[in-house]
Amino acid sequence: MTRVLVTGAGGYIGRHVVRALSAAGAEVVAVDRAGGSSELPAGVTTTQRDIFSETDELLDEVGPVDVCLHLAWEAGFVHDSPVHMLRLSDHVRFLDAVAARGTERLTVLGSMHEVGYHEGAITEDTPTNPRSQYGIAKDALRRSLTLRHASGPTTLQWLRCFYVMGDDARSASVFGKILAAAAEGRTTFPFTSGRNRYDFIDVAELGHQIAAAALQSEVTGVINCCSGEPVSLGERVERFIADNGLDIRLEYGVYPDRAYDSPGVWGDPTKIRQILAAERPSA
């Protein structure tokens, strides 16, 4: 049985990852300082710690693990927040401490925003030139960890996720904002052009992909967690409005498209499809 320490376990993505890990038969130790772990499955060991200020205490309490699945990140939907760079060294110190305890794998959540402006499929070798504080911090963490663990003994898996949706009432994405606007009785929602094409992935499927990647050791390095299929933002949001029966209309062109978003970008799903194809039912 693989023993997995999950940081940020009670967060928007984390709770779905923990459910998928648990369903796959892993022994999960979930850490979250916000108290969100109360909604995690039965049988999951939970603890509330600040992973940065209580690193040694946490690792002493948890004991040896096979994998550290590091999801914790502040202000992930606020791409220009200064907290991303201010916290960067804390992430490095924490993950170095985990590796020093003899952990076999570090599996860390990345983002397609590390890449910056790019048109077409993002592969593991696509050059990065991030254009947001969030993307810069994620890219710097990936580069640092890659250098630190290039020669082992700890193996690095960097899971680059794309445009996440689903469980929208908990998110700060455009989908969550539209739900909130509809609940307030608003009938219009200011929007961009909606023409940009993105790789959307439901958060439950993302949780499944992250868990599957973390529970195997054959595929490492940068792994895109994605659908591999681009859809225009306008089309996907219009479908979301229809699926949820919302009485709200998009006002296209009120906001400009973000300068660091390309007309079309999606993930190369080769590695994640290899991982998913090799999955076996748990005993």
C-alpha positions, 0 to 999 in steps of 0.5 A: 500500500502506497503511503501518501502525504497530501498538503492542501488536502482540504482545498478546492482540488485537494479534496477531490485528490484525496477521494481518488487516492482513497478509492485507489487503496492508498494510505492517505495522510491529509494535512490542511491548516484551514480545517477543510479536512472535515469533508474528507473520506472516512479512513483518511488520517488528517492533521491540521498544521502550518506546513511552513512554520511547523515542518519538522513537527508535521514530519515527526508526527506523520512518519515515513511516507512514500510520496509527498503530494504537494498541492498547497498554494495560496491565492491560486486564482489571483495571478497577480498576488505578491504572495506567490513570490513571497512564499516561494522559498517556503515551498522550497524549504518544505519540499527539501525537508520532505526529501531529506526524510527519505521520501521516494517521490515528490509529486508537485502541482504545477500550472500551464501558466508557467509557460506564458504566452504560447499557441498550440499544444504544451508538451513537457519540453515547451519553453517557459516564459511566464507572464504572471506572478503566479506563473513565475513562482510556479516555474521557479519552483519547478526549475529549483526542484528539477535541479535539486533532485536531478540525481536522486534519490528522490524522484520528481513528478511535476503535474502541470494542470490546465483550466479547472472547472467543476465544484464551482461554488467552491472556486474563484473561477469565472464559473464560480463567479457566474453562479454567484452572480445568478444567485444575486439575481443578476441577468447579465455578466460582463465578459471577455471576447470569449474567443480564446480556446482552452483545455478545460478539465473537471476538478473530479477528473483532475483529482483522478489524474493527479492520484493516478500519477502519484501512485505510479513511478514509471512516468516522471518529470513534467506530466500534463493533467488535461483533456488535450482538447481545446474549447473556446471560453465562450462556448464552454461558459454558454454550455455551463449556463445552459447545463445549470439552467441559469437566467443570465446572459454574457456581455461579450467584450466588456473586459479585454482578454488577458495579455498573457493568454493565447488564442488557443492552448492545450496540453499534450496528454500523452503521458497522462493517457499512458498512466491512466491506461496502465491503471489496475483495479485496486484489490 
